[in-house]
Amino acid sequence: YLPAGGDMVVHTVVVTEFMTNCFIVGDEITKEAVVIDPGGEGQKILKEIEKMGMNVKAVVSTHAHVDHIGALKDIKNALGADIMMHQAELPVLKTASRMARLFGISIDDPPEPDRFIAEGDQVSCGSITLKVIETPGHSPGGISLLTSDGKVCFAGDTLFAGSIGRTDLPGGDYHTLIESIKTKLIPLGDDVKVLSGHGPATTMGVERRYNPFL
């Protein structure tokens, strides 16, 4: 749970054996919310949304790896909210259930996105606006989301506390990833709070100074 100042609340639901952080970002006043990266265990996520009393307007996938989209179908079926991701993730999404089998798990074929989002696009719920930043490297169409006050960045699997996203999966590229972090994320400023796809939160300043990959 992150009281982010203003009307924004962020609840984290950690799902599946991949320990993926699914974020529910809501406006306390209007009760509208965006779900980021529903990686699996759809019922667990839906229960948290219900507990928060939120009306989900959109579901955003920072990328389409199996551990970030496993519950897309459940959420879509239950709430009907628009699914959004970068167009370059479509091939990754289409092979997700096949990739899942390689990891020894099975997921339902995920639904197609309702809207493609790219650099500079905005996703809104109530008074909260999340701006799309293209941060490829971990996957071809990986994105990060920055709150309109510039204080919180949802970085997907681009940047972690003390680490970076793996680049050995199809479509991953190490140099592209490092370039994304250095040109798109670090310039956001040292005080920006980073909420990653896995593991604890950190700040841009801590990562700029101490992340061994940077």
C-alpha positions in Angstrom: 0.0 0.0 0.0 1.4 3.4 -1.0 -0.3 6.6 0.1 1.0 8.6 -2.8 -0.2 12.0 -1.8 -3.3 13.7 -3.2 -6.1 11.3 -4.0 -4.0 8.5 -5.4 -3.8 5.1 -3.7 -1.7 2.2 -4.9 -2.4 -1.4 -3.7 0.1 -4.1 -4.6 -1.1 -7.7 -5.1 1.8 -10.2 -5.4 0.7 -13.0 -7.6 1.9 -16.5 -8.7 5.2 -18.2 -8.1 6.9 -15.5 -10.2 6.0 -13.1 -7.4 4.8 -10.5 -9.8 3.6 -7.1 -8.5 0.2 -6.4 -9.8 -0.7 -2.7 -9.0 -4.1 -1.3 -8.5 -3.9 2.4 -8.9 -7.0 4.2 -7.8 -8.5 7.7 -7.2 -9.9 7.7 -3.7 -12.5 10.4 -4.6 -14.0 9.0 -7.8 -13.2 5.4 -7.0 -11.9 4.9 -10.6 -8.8 2.7 -11.0 -6.3 1.2 -13.4 -4.9 -2.3 -13.0 -1.2 -2.7 -14.0 0.2 -6.1 -14.9 -2.4 -8.7 -13.7 0.1 -11.6 -13.8 -2.2 -14.4 -12.5 -4.5 -15.4 -9.7 -7.3 -13.3 -11.1 -9.6 -14.0 -8.2 -7.1 -12.6 -5.7 -6.8 -9.4 -7.8 -10.5 -9.1 -8.2 -11.0 -9.5 -4.4 -8.6 -6.7 -3.7 -10.4 -4.4 -6.3 -13.7 -5.2 -4.6 -12.2 -4.5 -1.1 -10.9 -1.1 -2.4 -14.4 -0.4 -3.8 -12.9 0.6 -7.1 -14.3 0.7 -10.6 -11.6 -0.4 -13.0 -11.4 1.8 -16.2 -8.4 0.2 -17.8 -5.9 -2.7 -17.5 -2.4 -1.8 -18.7 0.3 -4.4 -19.4 3.9 -3.0 -19.2 4.8 -6.0 -21.4 3.2 -9.3 -22.4 5.4 -11.9 -20.7 3.4 -14.7 -19.2 4.0 -13.6 -15.6 2.5 -10.2 -16.3 -0.6 -11.2 -18.3 -1.8 -14.5 -16.8 -5.0 -13.0 -15.4 -5.9 -10.7 -18.3 -8.7 -13.0 -19.3 -10.2 -13.2 -15.8 -10.1 -9.4 -15.3 -11.5 -8.7 -18.7 -14.3 -11.2 -18.3 -15.2 -9.9 -14.8 -14.9 -6.2 -15.4 -14.9 -5.5 -19.1 -12.2 -2.9 -18.8 -10.1 -2.0 -21.8 -6.8 -3.8 -22.1 -3.9 -1.6 -23.2 -0.3 -2.4 -24.2 2.3 -1.4 -26.8 1.7 -2.7 -30.3 5.2 -4.3 -30.4 4.1 -6.7 -27.6 1.5 -8.3 -29.8 3.7 -11.2 -31.0 4.8 -11.8 -27.4 1.2 -11.9 -26.3 0.2 -14.3 -29.0 2.9 -16.8 -27.9 2.4 -16.3 -24.2 0.5 -19.5 -23.6 3.1 -21.5 -25.5 5.9 -19.8 -23.4 4.0 -20.6 -20.3 4.2 -24.3 -21.1 8.0 -24.0 -21.3 7.9 -22.7 -17.7 5.7 -25.6 -16.7 2.5 -23.6 -16.2 -0.7 -23.2 -18.2 -2.6 -20.0 -18.8 -5.7 -19.3 -20.8 -5.0 -17.7 -24.2 -5.0 -14.0 -23.3 -7.5 -11.6 -24.9 -6.4 -9.1 -27.6 -5.7 -5.6 -26.5 -8.5 -3.0 -26.9 -6.1 -0.2 -27.4 -2.4 0.2 -28.3 -0.5 2.8 -26.3 2.8 4.4 -27.2 5.3 7.1 -26.0 3.5 10.2 -24.6 0.0 8.6 -24.5 -2.0 8.9 -21.3 -4.1 6.5 -19.3 -6.5 8.2 -16.9 -8.7 7.3 -14.0 -10.4 10.0 -12.1 -7.9 12.8 -11.4 -5.0 10.4 -11.9 -3.1 10.4 -15.2 -0.3 7.9 -16.1 2.0 8.9 -18.9 3.4 6.2 -21.2 7.2 6.0 -21.6 8.6 3.5 -24.1 11.3 1.5 -22.3 12.1 -1.5 -24.6 14.9 -4.0 -24.0 13.4 -6.6 -21.6 10.8 -7.1 -24.3 10.3 -5.3 -27.7 7.3 -3.1 -26.6 8.1 -2.7 -22.9 6.7 0.5 -21.3 6.9 2.3 -18.0 4.2 4.6 -16.6 4.8 7.9 -14.9 2.2 9.7 -12.6 1.4 13.2 -13.8 3.0 14.7 -10.7 6.2 13.0 -11.9 6.7 11.3 -8.5 6.0 7.6 -9.1 7.2 5.4 -12.0 5.8 1.9 -12.6 8.8 0.4 -14.4 7.5 -3.1 -15.3 10.6 -5.4 -15.7 12.8 -2.6 -17.0 14.4 -1.6 -13.7 14.5 -3.4 -10.3 16.0 -2.5 -6.9 19.6 -3.4 -7.5 19.0 -5.1 -10.8 17.5 -4.9 -14.3 15.2 -7.0 -16.4 16.6 -10.2 -18.0 17.3 -9.9 -21.8 17.6 -13.6 -22.7 14.0 -14.1 -23.6 12.8 -13.8 -27.2 12.8 -10.1 -28.3 15.0 -9.0 -25.4 18.1 -6.9 -26.0 20.6 -5.9 -23.3 22.0 -2.7 -25.0 18.4 -1.5 -25.7 17.5 -2.1 -22.1 20.4 -0.1 -20.7 19.8 2.7 -23.2 16.1 2.8 -22.1 17.0 3.1 -18.4 19.7 5.7 -19.0 17.8 7.9 -21.5 14.2 7.5 -20.3 14.2 6.6 -16.6 17.2 8.1 -14.9 16.5 11.6 -16.3 13.1 11.5 -14.4 15.1 12.6 -11.3 16.6 11.1 -8.1 13.4 11.5 -6.0 11.2 9.5 -8.3 9.8 6.4 -6.6 10.2 3.2 -8.7 7.6 0.5 -8.4 8.9 -2.5 -10.3 7.3 -5.7 -11.7 9.0 -7.8 -9.0 10.6 -7.1 -5.7 10.6 -4.0 -3.5 10.2 -0.3 -4.4 13.3 1.9 -4.9 14.1 5.3 -6.1 15.9 6.5 -9.3 18.6 8.1 -7.2 19.4 4.9 -5.4 19.6 3.0 -8.6 21.6 5.6 -10.4 24.2 5.5 -7.7 24.2 1.8 -6.6 22.7 -0.4 -9.3 25.7 -2.5 -10.6 24.2 -2.7 -14.1 24.3 1.1 -14.4 
